[in-house]
Amino acid sequence: MELDKQNLGRLNQLYYSSIGMDLIIQSAVIPTEAQCVKDKLGIPFIALTLVPIFPTYEAPFLLLNIKNLHIPFINKLTHSLFNNKFAKLECKRVDRWRKELGLESLKIEFFENIRNNEGYCKQIAAFDKVLLPNQKVPNDFKSHWNVIGFLFQNEININNIPEKLITFFKDNEINEFTKKEDLPIVFGLGSMPISNKSLQEKIISTLKYTIDKMGKQTKWVILNNWSNFETIDNENVCQLNNVDHLWLYQYSSISITHGGVGSIASILKCAIPSIILPLYFDQPFWSKHINSLGTGIGLNGLKLKQNQLLDSILKIKSNYPQYKNRCLEISSNLSDDSLEMAIKIIENHQN
């Protein structure tokens, strides 16, 4: 609702850009808009889902962040309650827009159709089975919920790597021959701008403390991403706005991140130990999941204590071979034909 208010033409932009198209592939955040455009223009759509939010008896809805108590009915109920609440709010949100398009009010069962009706909408679930309970697709997942794995670009354009970072690596003799545990530590909160000033100051203060305690032998890459971090003036730090994670993690020992699913995907793909500082939404779930996989340490970004980050880094460093081997094991289990599967689903839908 806030996004609609801030960008008054957003909804109609989605509508106008769809005119004349054969198929809509909708991201996870706009199923309702895709439904409205379908109702107006008759264009079918495929739902592209990046996180495991399909109803299942094997785990609760991830945004509720409660333990799986091994009560199947309760697990399934959490999904139903969330989906029902979401559908009601979405119907209300787009009601005025639908009237502008000459459409009737949206019925609450639209989201149930998107999720569960195979003939109505196919699903490309672009997350890997390692994120699911017991690292496998639950038995009660429907056949059209196509869990294909993470989608990554095939090649990394080295020309897009900032010269500042390349120079930092050269000056500190960081290359493919550097021992894995001696590579830089990467810190970044991805797409999580921190509006709470005191929280941001606390996290940065903890980071500065940790950098100081780790000493000159530890190099750091700080990614501002969507956050407006102050400049960290330290010769051991290279601070950038952003850089390709798949490239950077090849030359990193540990990733410290908020734990968004995109960051988690890159971490698992590159087999790098991680420390997760979850803030909102699905991030606490991924923090616990990284812990359970044994590939890193999950903390609480909202209640981070001064020594926690330092202690976690030291724990991983002192057990680096064990963490790295576990990361390699998980990485080797990731799907390697995700893009081909996605293409097949799209082509079959159009045929």
MONORKA-V747307 format. One record per residue. N is the residue number from 0. RES is the residue in one small letter. PHI is phi in whole degrees, 0 to 359 (NA if undefined). PSI is psi in whole degrees, -180 to 180 (NA if undefined). BURIAL is + if it has 24 or more other C-alpha atoms within 12 Angstrom, else -. Layout:
N|RES|PHI|PSI|BURIAL  N|RES|PHI|PSI|BURIAL
This chain:
0|m|NA|-41|-  1|e|295|-40|-  2|l|298|-42|-  3|d|298|-39|-  4|k|292|-39|-  5|q|285|-27|-  6|n|232|84|-  7|l|297|-27|-  8|g|266|7|-  9|r|299|-48|-  10|l|296|-46|+  11|n|292|-28|+  12|q|296|-40|-  13|l|297|-39|+  14|y|293|-52|+  15|y|296|-36|-  16|s|287|-13|-  17|s|268|-15|+  18|i|299|128|-  19|g|87|-2|-  20|m|275|159|-  21|d|265|-27|-  22|l|204|142|+  23|i|251|130|+  24|i|253|106|+  25|q|265|136|+  26|s|288|171|-  27|a|296|-22|+  28|v|267|-4|-  29|i|230|44|+  30|p|296|-35|+  31|t|291|-42|+  32|e|297|-41|+  33|a|298|-39|+  34|q|297|-43|+  35|c|294|-42|+  36|v|294|-39|+  37|k|298|-43|+  38|d|297|-34|-  39|k|278|-44|+  40|l|251|-10|+  41|g|74|19|-  42|i|272|126|+  43|p|289|163|+  44|f|217|155|+  45|i|247|135|+  46|a|272|125|+  47|l|259|113|+  48|t|246|129|+  49|l|258|-10|+  50|v|227|151|+  51|p|283|88|+  52|i|244|19|+  53|f|281|141|+  54|p|302|129|+  55|t|210|150|+  56|y|284|-14|+  57|e|272|-14|+  58|a|202|150|+  59|p|285|169|+  60|f|298|129|+  61|l|294|-29|+  62|l|289|-19|+  63|l|282|-18|-  64|n|53|46|+  65|i|245|159|-  66|k|290|145|-  67|n|286|108|-  68|l|272|11|-  69|h|61|32|-  70|i|248|96|-  71|p|308|-44|-  72|f|300|-43|-  73|i|295|-42|-  74|n|302|-49|+  75|k|295|-36|+  76|l|297|-37|-  77|t|299|-38|+  78|h|293|-44|+  79|s|297|-43|+  80|l|296|-45|-  81|f|295|-47|+  82|n|298|-38|+  83|n|295|-45|-  84|k|296|-44|-  85|f|300|-46|-  86|a|299|-42|+  87|k|297|-46|-  88|l|295|-40|-  89|e|292|-40|+  90|c|302|-42|+  91|k|293|-40|-  92|r|297|-40|+  93|v|260|8|+  94|d|299|-46|+  95|r|296|-42|-  96|w|298|-43|+  97|r|298|-38|+  98|k|294|-37|-  99|e|296|-32|-  100|l|277|-3|-  101|g|79|27|-  102|l|252|155|-  103|e|288|166|-  104|s|300|146|+  105|l|287|136|+  106|k|275|143|+  107|i|298|-25|+  108|e|285|0|-  109|f|301|-38|+  110|f|287|-34|+  111|e|298|-40|+  112|n|296|-43|-  113|i|298|-43|+  114|r|287|-45|+  115|n|246|-15|+  116|n|266|105|-  117|e|299|-38|-  118|g|287|-14|-  119|y|267|-42|-  120|c|201|123|+  121|k|275|159|+  122|q|239|130|+  123|i|257|105|+  124|a|268|94|+  125|a|272|51|+  126|f|229|162|+  127|d|265|156|+  128|k|298|-20|+  129|v|293|-15|+  130|l|273|-7|+  131|l|265|164|+  132|p|306|131|+  133|n|61|19|-  134|q|56|37|-  135|k|211|160|-  136|v|290|124|+  137|p|302|149|+  138|n|297|-26|-  139|d|266|7|-  140|f|292|138|+  141|k|285|155|-  142|s|296|-27|-  143|h|269|4|+  144|w|271|87|+  145|n|278|98|+  146|v|278|101|+  147|i|262|-17|+  148|g|103|176|+  149|f|290|149|+  150|l|256|120|+  151|f|237|153|+  152|q|293|149|-  153|n|286|-35|-  154|e|226|148|-  155|i|257|128|-  156|n|278|105|-  157|i|298|-24|-  158|n|293|-18|-  159|n|271|-3|-  160|i|281|124|-  161|p|302|137|-  162|e|300|-33|-  163|k|301|-40|-  164|l|288|-43|+  165|i|299|-42|+  166|t|296|-42|-  167|f|300|-43|+  168|f|295|-43|+  169|k|296|-45|-  170|d|298|-31|-  171|n|256|13|-  172|e|52|45|-  173|i|263|120|+  174|n|205|-171|-  175|e|292|-12|-  176|f|266|-8|-  177|t|292|138|-  178|k|303|138|-  179|k|305|-43|+  180|e|288|-12|+  181|d|262|-2|+  182|l|290|164|+  183|p|299|157|+  184|i|265|135|+  185|v|254|131|+  186|f|238|131|+  187|g|188|146|+  188|l|253|20|+  189|g|52|-129|+  190|s|269|40|+  191|m|240|79|+  192|p|294|130|-  193|i|265|105|+  194|s|285|-25|-  195|n|282|107|-  196|k|298|-41|-  197|s|293|-35|-  198|l|293|-44|-  199|q|298|-43|+  200|e|297|-38|-  201|k|294|-44|-  202|i|294|-44|+  203|i|293|-38|+  204|s|298|-42|-  205|t|295|-40|+  206|l|297|-47|+  207|k|300|-42|+  208|y|300|-44|-  209|t|293|-43|+  210|i|301|-44|+  211|d|296|-44|-  212|k|291|-33|-  213|m|289|-22|+  214|g|82|-178|-  215|k|290|-22|-  216|q|287|-15|-  217|t|256|124|+  218|k|260|151|+  219|w|228|145|+  220|v|241|117|+  221|i|254|123|+  222|l|255|119|+  223|n|290|-36|+  224|n|49|-123|+  225|w|270|-3|-  226|s|268|146|+  227|n|264|68|+  228|f|288|146|+  229|e|290|160|-  230|t|290|130|-  231|i|262|105|+  232|d|274|94|-  233|n|207|131|-  234|e|295|-17|-  235|n|270|4|+  236|v|241|134|+  237|c|247|116|+  238|q|251|127|+  239|l|228|166|+  240|n|284|-47|+  241|n|194|165|+  242|v|199|157|+  243|d|298|118|+  244|h|298|-40|+  245|l|296|-31|+  246|w|282|-50|+  247|l|297|-40|+  248|y|292|-17|+  249|q|294|-24|+  250|y|241|36|+  251|s|228|149|+  252|s|266|-39|+  253|i|217|141|+  254|s|253|132|+  255|i|246|116|+  256|t|215|169|+  257|h|288|-23|+  258|g|91|33|+  259|g|291|158|+  260|v|295|-30|+  261|g|294|-43|+  262|s|295|-42|+  263|i|300|-42|+  264|a|300|-47|+  265|s|295|-39|+  266|i|299|-47|+  267|l|291|-40|+  268|k|299|-43|+  269|c|272|-1|+  270|a|55|53|+  271|i|244|131|+  272|p|300|149|+  273|s|220|156|+  274|i|238|125|+  275|i|254|128|+  276|l|245|77|+  277|p|292|144|+  278|l|243|-53|+  279|y|216|178|+  280|f|56|-126|-  281|d|274|-3|+  282|q|296|-40|+  283|p|302|-34|+  284|f|298|-46|+  285|w|292|-33|+  286|s|300|-46|+  287|k|292|-36|+  288|h|292|-41|+  289|i|299|-40|+  290|n|300|-47|+  291|s|291|-30|-  292|l|287|-23|+  293|g|82|18|+  294|t|260|1|+  295|g|179|-164|+  296|i|232|129|+  297|g|258|129|+  298|l|245|-167|+  299|n|241|105|+  300|g|298|-28|+  301|l|281|-20|-  302|k|232|40|-  303|l|289|128|+  304|k|263|156|-  305|q|304|-41|-  306|n|272|-10|-  307|q|297|-43|+  308|l|294|-46|+  309|l|299|-47|+  310|d|298|-38|-  311|s|292|-42|+  312|i|298|-45|+  313|l|296|-36|-  314|k|295|-45|-  315|i|293|-43|+  316|k|300|-41|+  317|s|285|-16|-  318|n|235|34|-  319|y|300|-45|+  320|p|302|-40|-  321|q|294|-46|-  322|y|295|-44|+  323|k|296|-41|+  324|n|296|-39|-  325|r|294|-39|+  326|c|298|-42|+  327|l|296|-38|-  328|e|297|-47|-  329|i|294|-42|+  330|s|299|-38|+  331|s|292|-18|-  332|n|270|-6|-  333|l|291|147|+  334|s|297|141|+  335|d|243|7|-  336|d|234|31|-  337|s|299|-46|+  338|l|296|-43|-  339|e|298|-39|-  340|m|294|-41|-  341|a|298|-44|+  342|i|299|-43|-  343|k|298|-42|-  344|i|298|-44|+  345|i|294|-46|+  346|e|295|-40|-  347|n|295|-37|-  348|h|295|-41|+  349|q|286|-25|-  350|n|280|NA|-
